[in-house]
Amino acid sequence: MVSPEGLPKYERICKENDIKSLFDQGVGVSVYPYRAVFLFHSNASRPVTVRLLVSVSKKRFHHAISRNRVKRLMREAWRRNKAPLYEICQRDNISVDVALVYTATVIHTYGELLNKTQKAVLEIGKWYEKHSKATR
């Protein structure tokens, strides 16, 4: 079993094809200051994973130091709040790819991002529960 704590390399979306399919086929929800785009995969051969992509716009944060700080805060907030998605994925033997796009123009505090990330994870879980019942 994979530990829900930590954010190792295999839990990050890196390949261009995976990113393209996530944004082309994925579903989006907005939880300010995020736009979360997610795509569920049924597991035939791949292990149960919850993978993450973090994006912060250069248009909103011109300096790399600011963008990198926001990305660090987002990844840590995700690491602390991803457990409910892991439970859903292990229960139904599925995987999910999630892209968190930061839409705000100011850097929010870690506490605010932690709270909003938790809301985003719960929204993704609610969406899956609602739409998985229709296919069962």
HELIX and SHEET records of a PDB file:
HELIX    1   1 LYS A    9  GLU A   11  5                                   3    
HELIX    2   2 GLU A   16  GLN A   25  1                                  10    
HELIX    3   3 ALA A   64  ASN A   81  1                                  18    
HELIX    4   4 ALA A   83  ASP A   92  1                                  10    
HELIX    5   5 TYR A  110  THR A  135  1                                  26    
SHEET    1   A 4 VAL A  27  VAL A  31  0                                        
SHEET    2   A 4 TYR A  34  SER A  42 -1                                        
SHEET    3   A 4 ILE A  94  TYR A 102 -1                                        
SHEET    4   A 4 VAL A  50  VAL A  56  1                                        
END                                                                             
